């Protein structure tokens, strides 16, 4: 999960690229290739949180 804190980022998830604005989030399914970059000259800020499902038992 990526949360865009400021600026605008290009987030690629699999074969799709989106440009979420500040305040938006992007969910990345487990095992999916992904990357992000900022749009110069504006700096972008992002918070990334990895959530893993762990089987119990």
Secondary structure as UniProt FT lines:
FT   STRAND          2..6
FT   STRAND          9..13
FT   TURN            14..15
FT   STRAND          16..18
FT   TURN            22..23
FT   STRAND          25..26
FT   TURN            30..31
FT   STRAND          34..38
FT   TURN            40..41
FT   STRAND          45..48
//
